[in-house]
Amino acid sequence: MVKPYEQRFPWHLDWNLLRTFMVVVEQRGISRAAYLLGLKQPTISAALKRLEERTGHELIIRKPNEFKVTRAGNLLYQECAQIFGAVSQIPSLLETGAEELRGHIAITTTSHVISDHYDAVLHDFATEHPKVTFSMTVAESEEVVNRVQQNRASLGICLLHKTPENLRAQVLYREYFGLFCGKRHPLFERENISLAEIEGETSVSFQTETEDGPLHPVSLLRARAKLAPSWRGVSSNLHELRRMIVAGVGIGALPLHVAHRDVEAGRLRQLPPYDGLPMVNIYLLTNPQRKQSSAETAFLAACDAMMAESDLEERTYY
């Protein structure tokens, strides 16, 4: 068997080219990658050309107004992401021998994670282990899954349409969605609004309110209310969707417990229907193949303990 250090390819490859290539793919262009990396476009183009020469494959099709990653490029990108994820773990893994728990926990989450139970775990853990650091990245659910699969995050918190292969998914909490309008909307001051009165009204929606998306149950709520079939505003970010509802752009769905404070403050009003509202699970995702640091192991153990001590009904928000 040929040992890794006996192979010529890894010794002759400039590993910085892999990092540059990964950024080019994620930024969907050379100019954006150059801006992010603080380099000039010709430098990025030359690096990409060198990598293609070294691998012997065209990785990206570069034409005016066209950017397409080839099949070989997609395969290489997946490997680059795995390498980046493994390397990013090294500092935390090296902290294992310290007397006091140290390390870093990288959490990727959707914008729509609001849970007292999760916040309590985070508070207690941060208080008990002051040398542990955290980074929080907000992304769409699909990107959360990708980052956990690629070993680029300690854990992920998101919505799921189905459980991804090779990942562990636990229900962190549940929430119910209702329809709301803002104070500037014509319906806000009307008394005793019936379901029929909101038929045909303009609306705003989450991007994942699609048939194969994790918020499909919410799209069924919109259909039940017979809102206008085409939305006026859309966002993947809960806070921006809330902004559009408050501004009166249209009627939209929000988790009941998230909207509660705005309702009490007179910024939002819940609209019918009030029964049979859709329930959505929010999942905690981990990668069993990830070599966890001591800090990651301890934090996930704290999350597991919280979920074991509080049944799902207690972690269901209305």
C-alpha positions as CSV (number, residue, x, y, z in Angstrom):
1,M,0.0,0.0,0.0
2,V,1.3,3.4,-0.9
3,K,1.4,5.7,2.2
4,P,0.0,9.2,1.9
5,Y,3.4,10.8,2.2
6,E,4.7,8.6,-0.6
7,Q,2.1,10.0,-3.1
8,R,3.3,12.8,-5.3
9,F,0.0,14.7,-5.6
10,P,-0.3,16.0,-2.0
11,W,3.4,17.0,-2.0
12,H,3.2,19.0,-5.2
13,L,-0.1,20.6,-4.5
14,D,-0.3,24.1,-3.1
15,W,-3.0,23.6,-0.5
16,N,-3.9,27.3,-0.5
17,L,-5.3,26.6,-4.0
18,L,-8.0,24.4,-2.4
19,R,-9.0,27.2,0.0
20,T,-9.2,29.7,-2.8
21,F,-11.2,27.3,-5.0
22,M,-13.7,26.7,-2.1
23,V,-14.3,30.4,-1.7
24,V,-14.8,30.9,-5.5
25,V,-17.5,28.2,-5.5
26,E,-19.2,29.5,-2.4
27,Q,-19.1,33.1,-3.6
28,R,-20.3,32.1,-7.1
29,G,-17.7,34.1,-8.9
30,I,-14.0,35.2,-9.1
31,S,-14.6,38.9,-8.4
32,R,-16.6,38.2,-5.2
33,A,-14.0,35.7,-4.0
34,A,-11.2,38.2,-4.7
35,Y,-13.1,40.8,-2.6
36,L,-13.6,38.4,0.3
37,L,-10.0,37.2,0.3
38,G,-8.5,40.7,-0.2
39,L,-6.8,39.7,-3.5
40,K,-7.0,40.9,-7.1
41,Q,-9.1,39.1,-9.7
42,P,-6.1,38.1,-11.9
43,T,-4.5,36.4,-8.8
44,I,-7.7,34.4,-8.2
45,S,-7.9,33.5,-11.9
46,A,-4.3,32.3,-12.0
47,A,-4.8,30.2,-8.8
48,L,-7.8,28.6,-10.3
49,K,-5.9,27.8,-13.5
50,R,-3.0,26.3,-11.5
51,L,-5.4,24.1,-9.6
52,E,-7.0,22.9,-12.9
53,E,-3.6,22.1,-14.3
54,R,-2.6,20.2,-11.2
55,T,-5.8,18.2,-11.1
56,G,-6.1,17.7,-14.8
57,H,-9.7,18.7,-14.9
58,E,-11.8,21.8,-15.8
59,L,-13.4,22.8,-12.5
60,I,-15.3,25.9,-13.3
61,I,-16.8,27.1,-16.7
62,R,-15.9,30.8,-16.9
63,K,-17.7,32.7,-19.7
64,P,-19.2,36.2,-19.8
65,N,-22.4,36.2,-17.7
66,E,-21.9,32.5,-16.9
67,F,-20.5,30.7,-13.8
68,K,-20.9,27.0,-13.6
69,V,-19.1,24.4,-11.5
70,T,-18.4,21.2,-13.4
71,R,-19.0,17.7,-12.1
72,A,-15.3,17.4,-11.2
73,G,-15.5,20.8,-9.6
74,N,-18.4,19.8,-7.4
75,L,-16.6,16.7,-6.3
76,L,-13.5,18.7,-5.4
77,Y,-15.5,21.3,-3.6
78,Q,-17.0,18.6,-1.3
79,E,-13.5,17.3,-0.5
80,C,-12.3,20.9,0.1
81,A,-15.2,21.5,2.5
82,Q,-14.3,18.3,4.4
83,I,-10.7,19.3,4.6
84,F,-11.5,22.8,5.8
85,G,-13.9,21.4,8.5
86,A,-11.2,19.0,9.7
87,V,-8.5,21.7,9.9
88,S,-10.8,24.1,11.7
89,Q,-11.2,21.6,14.5
90,I,-7.5,21.4,15.3
91,P,-7.3,24.4,17.8
92,S,-10.2,23.0,19.8
93,L,-8.8,19.4,19.7
94,L,-5.4,20.7,21.0
95,E,-7.1,22.2,24.0
96,T,-8.1,18.8,25.3
97,G,-5.2,18.6,27.8
98,A,-5.9,21.8,29.6
99,E,-7.0,21.6,33.2
100,E,-9.9,24.0,32.6
101,L,-12.3,23.1,29.8
102,R,-11.3,25.2,26.7
103,G,-12.2,25.1,23.0
104,H,-14.5,26.6,20.5
105,I,-18.0,25.7,19.5
106,A,-19.2,26.6,16.1
107,I,-23.0,26.7,15.8
108,T,-24.9,27.2,12.5
109,T,-28.5,28.1,12.9
110,T,-31.5,29.5,11.1
111,S,-32.7,33.0,12.0
112,H,-35.8,31.4,13.5
113,V,-34.5,29.8,16.6
114,I,-36.1,31.3,19.7
115,S,-36.2,28.9,22.7
116,D,-35.9,29.5,26.4
117,H,-34.7,26.0,27.0
118,Y,-31.9,26.3,24.5
119,D,-30.9,29.7,25.8
120,A,-30.8,28.3,29.4
121,V,-28.4,25.6,28.3
122,L,-26.2,28.2,26.5
123,H,-26.2,30.4,29.6
124,D,-25.4,27.7,32.1
125,F,-22.6,26.2,29.9
126,A,-21.0,29.6,29.2
127,T,-21.1,30.4,32.9
128,E,-19.6,27.1,34.0
129,H,-16.9,27.1,31.3
130,P,-15.7,30.7,30.8
131,K,-12.7,29.6,28.6
132,V,-14.9,28.1,25.9
133,T,-15.7,30.4,23.0
134,F,-18.6,30.4,20.6
135,S,-19.4,31.5,17.0
136,M,-22.9,31.7,15.7
137,T,-23.6,31.7,11.9
138,V,-27.1,32.3,10.6
139,A,-28.0,30.5,7.4
140,E,-30.9,28.9,5.6
141,S,-31.9,25.4,6.7
142,E,-30.3,23.8,3.6
143,E,-27.0,25.5,4.3
144,V,-27.2,24.5,8.0
145,V,-27.5,20.9,6.9
146,N,-24.6,21.3,4.4
147,R,-22.2,22.8,7.0
148,V,-22.9,20.0,9.5
149,Q,-22.5,17.4,6.8
150,Q,-19.2,19.0,5.6
151,N,-17.9,19.0,9.2
152,R,-17.7,22.8,9.2
153,A,-19.9,23.3,12.3
154,S,-20.0,21.7,15.8
155,L,-23.8,21.5,15.5
156,G,-26.7,22.9,13.6
157,I,-30.2,24.1,14.5
158,C,-32.8,24.2,11.7
159,L,-36.0,23.0,10.2
160,L,-36.1,19.8,8.2
161,H,-38.3,18.3,5.5
162,K,-36.6,15.0,6.0
163,T,-33.7,13.7,8.1
164,P,-30.4,14.0,6.2
165,E,-28.4,10.9,5.7
166,N,-25.5,10.3,8.1
167,L,-26.6,13.0,10.5
168,R,-28.3,12.7,13.9
169,A,-31.4,14.8,14.3
170,Q,-33.2,15.5,17.6
171,V,-36.3,17.7,18.1
172,L,-34.9,20.6,20.1
173,Y,-38.4,22.2,20.4
174,R,-41.7,22.7,18.6
175,E,-43.6,25.8,17.7
176,Y,-47.0,26.7,16.3
177,F,-47.5,29.2,13.5
178,G,-50.4,31.7,13.1
179,L,-51.2,34.5,10.7
180,F,-50.5,38.1,11.6
181,C,-50.9,41.6,10.3
182,G,-49.1,44.8,11.3
183,K,-50.5,48.0,12.9
184,R,-50.4,49.8,9.5
185,H,-52.6,47.1,7.8
186,P,-56.2,48.0,7.2
187,L,-57.4,44.9,9.1
188,F,-55.6,45.8,12.3
189,E,-58.3,48.0,13.9
190,R,-61.3,46.0,12.6
191,E,-63.4,44.2,15.2
192,N,-64.2,40.5,15.1
193,I,-62.4,39.6,11.8
194,S,-63.7,36.4,10.2
195,L,-61.7,34.0,8.1
196,A,-63.6,35.1,5.0
197,E,-62.5,38.7,5.4
198,I,-58.8,37.9,4.8
199,E,-59.5,36.0,1.6
200,G,-57.5,37.5,-1.3
201,E,-55.3,39.6,1.0
202,T,-51.7,40.2,-0.1
203,S,-49.1,38.2,1.9
204,V,-45.5,37.8,2.7
205,S,-43.8,34.4,3.2
206,F,-40.8,32.4,4.1
207,Q,-38.8,31.0,1.2
208,T,-39.2,27.5,2.6
209,E,-43.0,27.6,2.4
210,T,-43.0,25.3,-0.6
211,E,-44.3,21.8,-1.2
212,D,-40.9,20.1,-0.5
213,G,-39.8,22.7,2.1
214,P,-39.7,22.3,5.9
215,L,-42.4,25.1,6.2
216,H,-44.9,23.4,3.9
217,P,-47.4,23.1,6.7
218,V,-47.4,26.9,6.9
219,S,-48.1,27.2,3.2
220,L,-51.2,25.0,3.9
221,L,-52.3,27.6,6.5
222,R,-52.0,30.3,3.9
223,A,-54.1,28.2,1.4
224,R,-56.7,27.6,4.1
225,A,-57.0,31.3,4.6
226,K,-57.3,31.8,0.9
227,L,-54.7,34.6,0.8
228,A,-53.7,35.9,-2.6
229,P,-51.8,33.0,-4.3
230,S,-48.7,35.1,-5.2
231,W,-46.8,36.7,-2.3
232,R,-45.8,40.3,-2.2
233,G,-42.6,39.8,-0.1
234,V,-40.4,36.8,0.7
235,S,-37.4,36.2,3.0
236,S,-35.5,33.4,4.5
237,N,-34.9,35.5,7.7
238,L,-37.6,35.5,10.4
239,H,-36.7,39.0,11.5
240,E,-37.0,40.5,8.0
241,L,-40.3,38.7,7.5
242,R,-41.5,40.2,10.7
243,R,-40.4,43.6,9.6
244,M,-42.5,43.3,6.4
245,I,-45.6,42.2,8.4
246,V,-45.1,45.1,10.9
247,A,-44.6,47.5,8.0
248,G,-47.9,46.4,6.5
249,V,-46.4,44.9,3.3
250,G,-48.7,41.9,3.7
251,I,-50.1,39.3,6.0
252,G,-47.6,36.6,7.1
253,A,-47.1,33.6,9.3
254,L,-44.9,33.8,12.5
255,P,-44.4,31.4,15.4
256,L,-46.9,32.3,18.1
257,H,-44.4,32.6,20.9
258,V,-42.2,34.8,18.7
259,A,-45.0,37.2,17.8
260,H,-46.4,37.3,21.4
261,R,-44.3,40.3,22.5
262,D,-45.2,42.3,19.4
263,V,-48.9,41.5,19.9
264,E,-48.7,42.8,23.5
265,A,-46.9,45.9,22.4
266,G,-49.6,46.6,19.8
267,R,-47.4,46.1,16.8
268,L,-49.0,42.9,15.5
269,R,-52.4,41.3,15.6
270,Q,-53.2,37.7,15.1
271,L,-55.7,36.8,12.4
272,P,-57.9,33.8,11.9
273,P,-57.9,30.8,11.8
274,Y,-57.1,30.3,15.4
275,D,-57.6,26.5,15.5
276,G,-55.8,23.7,13.8
277,L,-52.6,25.7,13.4
278,P,-49.5,24.1,11.9
279,M,-46.9,22.7,14.2
280,V,-43.2,22.7,13.1
281,N,-40.3,20.9,14.7
282,I,-36.9,22.6,15.2
283,Y,-34.0,20.1,15.1
284,L,-30.6,19.9,16.7
285,L,-28.3,18.4,14.1
286,T,-24.9,16.7,14.7
287,N,-22.5,14.7,12.6
288,P,-21.6,11.4,14.2
289,Q,-18.5,11.2,12.0
290,R,-17.1,14.5,13.5
291,K,-14.2,14.1,15.9
292,Q,-15.6,16.2,18.7
293,S,-13.4,18.4,20.9
294,S,-13.9,18.2,24.7
295,A,-15.8,21.5,24.6
296,E,-18.2,20.2,21.8
297,T,-18.7,16.9,23.6
298,A,-19.6,18.7,26.9
299,F,-22.0,21.2,25.2
300,L,-23.8,18.5,23.3
301,A,-24.1,16.5,26.5
302,A,-25.7,19.5,28.2
303,C,-28.2,19.8,25.3
304,D,-29.0,16.1,25.6
305,A,-29.5,16.4,29.3
306,M,-31.9,19.3,28.9
307,M,-33.9,17.3,26.3
308,A,-34.0,14.3,28.6
309,E,-35.1,16.3,31.6
310,S,-37.8,18.2,29.9
311,D,-40.4,16.3,27.8
312,L,-41.3,17.5,24.3
313,E,-44.6,18.9,25.5
314,E,-42.7,21.2,27.8
315,R,-40.6,22.3,24.9
316,T,-43.6,23.0,22.7
317,Y,-44.2,26.7,22.4
318,Y,-47.7,28.2,21.8
